[in-house]
Amino acid sequence: MTDRHAAYIVTLAEDIREDDAEHILNALRMVSGVLSVKPVTASYEQTIGRERRDSAWSAALYDLARNGPEGSPS
């Protein structure tokens, strides 16, 4: 027996202005079997999460550039 899918979450690469997103919403509504499409409004929590992720990646890349990979042969 296989699992059944009830929904999909689609994540956009960047936030899109509401007035610029109507064509994307309409395209998603045209997909067979789609019952509804509801946009998720960007929030400060998402901004904080992005900033923390970017900061962690930046620190890790800086450490790699400065110290090299751990355990690499000399």
Residue frames relative to the residue before (quaternion, step in Angstrom):
aa qw qx qy qz dx dy dz
M 1.0000 0.0000 0.0000 0.0000 0.00 0.00 0.00
T 0.2491 -0.7853 0.5511 0.1322 3.59 -0.92 0.84
D 0.5760 -0.5726 0.4574 0.3622 3.53 -1.29 0.45
R 0.3043 -0.7229 0.5897 0.1924 3.56 -1.25 0.49
H 0.3509 -0.7347 0.5447 0.2008 3.58 -0.96 0.87
A 0.2350 -0.7843 0.5626 0.1151 3.57 -0.89 0.97
A 0.7991 -0.0521 0.0788 0.5937 3.58 1.11 -0.64
Y 0.2331 -0.7266 0.6216 0.1773 3.53 -1.37 0.17
I 0.2462 -0.7251 0.6193 0.1733 3.54 -1.16 0.64
V 0.1345 -0.7832 0.6055 0.0433 3.56 -0.78 1.07
T 0.1588 -0.7936 0.5828 0.0726 3.57 -0.73 1.05
L 0.3424 -0.7459 0.5408 0.1839 3.56 -0.83 1.03
A 0.5606 -0.6123 0.4401 0.3423 3.58 -1.10 0.68
E 0.7876 0.0327 0.0043 0.6154 3.58 1.09 -0.71
D 0.5818 -0.5454 0.4564 0.3947 3.55 -1.25 0.40
I 0.1787 -0.7716 0.6058 0.0752 3.56 -1.05 0.84
R 0.5079 -0.6329 0.4845 0.3267 3.56 -0.98 0.84
E 0.6060 -0.5979 0.3956 0.3447 3.55 -1.05 0.84
D 0.7095 0.4592 -0.2770 0.4572 3.59 0.88 -0.87
D 0.6640 0.4727 -0.3084 0.4905 3.62 1.23 -0.22
A 0.6537 0.5760 -0.2934 0.3935 3.60 1.22 -0.34
E 0.4346 0.7403 -0.4495 0.2470 3.61 1.19 -0.25
H 0.6568 0.5089 -0.3277 0.4497 3.63 0.95 -0.78
I 0.6267 0.5167 -0.3390 0.4747 3.61 1.09 -0.63
L 0.6476 0.5131 -0.3133 0.4682 3.58 0.93 -0.89
N 0.6649 0.5025 -0.3044 0.4613 3.58 0.92 -0.87
A 0.6358 0.5213 -0.3304 0.4634 3.60 1.01 -0.76
L 0.6574 0.4992 -0.3137 0.4693 3.60 0.95 -0.81
R 0.6349 0.5341 -0.3260 0.4531 3.59 1.04 -0.72
M 0.6585 0.5241 -0.3030 0.4470 3.59 1.15 -0.56
V 0.5102 0.6344 -0.4324 0.3878 3.61 1.22 -0.22
S 0.5439 -0.6467 0.4351 0.3108 3.55 -0.88 0.98
G 0.8170 0.2553 -0.2075 0.4737 3.56 -0.91 0.95
V 0.5231 0.6232 -0.4288 0.3926 3.60 1.23 -0.07
L 0.2775 -0.7801 0.5455 0.1296 3.55 -0.73 1.12
S 0.7958 -0.1089 0.0965 0.5878 3.58 0.96 -0.87
V 0.1797 -0.7410 0.6367 0.1153 3.53 -1.30 0.48
K 0.0159 0.8041 -0.5918 0.0551 3.56 -0.63 1.15
P 0.3592 -0.7458 0.5161 0.2202 3.59 -0.60 1.07
V 0.3023 -0.7047 0.6093 0.2019 3.56 -1.24 0.56
T 0.3584 -0.7507 0.5187 0.1974 3.57 -0.65 1.13
A 0.4904 -0.6520 0.4929 0.3024 3.57 -0.96 0.90
S 0.1062 -0.8052 0.5829 0.0244 3.55 -1.03 0.82
Y 0.6670 -0.4932 0.3646 0.4230 3.54 -1.26 0.22
E 0.5820 0.5819 -0.3812 0.4212 3.62 1.11 -0.56
Q 0.6489 0.5063 -0.3131 0.4739 3.57 1.03 -0.80
T 0.6342 0.5247 -0.3258 0.4651 3.57 1.01 -0.79
I 0.6429 0.5105 -0.3187 0.4737 3.59 0.94 -0.87
G 0.6537 0.5224 -0.3108 0.4507 3.58 0.91 -0.87
R 0.6544 0.5034 -0.3091 0.4720 3.59 0.96 -0.86
E 0.6569 0.5136 -0.3119 0.4554 3.58 0.93 -0.89
R 0.6617 0.4941 -0.3080 0.4724 3.60 0.94 -0.83
R 0.6406 0.5165 -0.3229 0.4676 3.59 0.96 -0.82
D 0.6778 0.4939 -0.2925 0.4595 3.57 0.87 -0.97
S 0.6417 0.5230 -0.3202 0.4606 3.57 1.02 -0.79
A 0.6544 0.5084 -0.3118 0.4647 3.60 0.95 -0.85
W 0.6567 0.4985 -0.3082 0.4746 3.61 0.95 -0.84
S 0.6442 0.5296 -0.3169 0.4518 3.56 0.96 -0.87
A 0.6641 0.4953 -0.2985 0.4739 3.57 0.93 -0.90
A 0.6588 0.5073 -0.3095 0.4614 3.59 0.95 -0.85
L 0.6626 0.4935 -0.3068 0.4726 3.61 0.94 -0.82
Y 0.6281 0.5252 -0.3302 0.4696 3.58 1.02 -0.79
D 0.6558 0.5078 -0.3017 0.4702 3.57 0.95 -0.91
L 0.6443 0.5161 -0.3162 0.4676 3.59 0.97 -0.82
A 0.6736 0.4881 -0.2981 0.4681 3.59 0.91 -0.90
R 0.7013 0.4755 -0.2656 0.4599 3.59 0.98 -0.82
N 0.8254 0.2595 -0.0881 0.4935 3.59 0.87 -0.99
G 0.4383 -0.6850 0.4717 0.3409 3.60 1.20 -0.27
P 0.6513 -0.5105 0.3735 0.4192 3.56 -1.26 0.18
E 0.5259 -0.6299 0.4677 0.3285 3.56 -1.07 0.72
G 0.8367 0.2236 -0.1635 0.4724 3.52 -1.06 0.76
S 0.4390 0.6877 -0.4821 0.3192 3.61 1.15 0.26
P 0.5350 -0.6255 0.4445 0.3536 3.60 -1.04 0.66
S 0.4664 -0.6938 0.4811 0.2642 3.59 -1.03 0.78
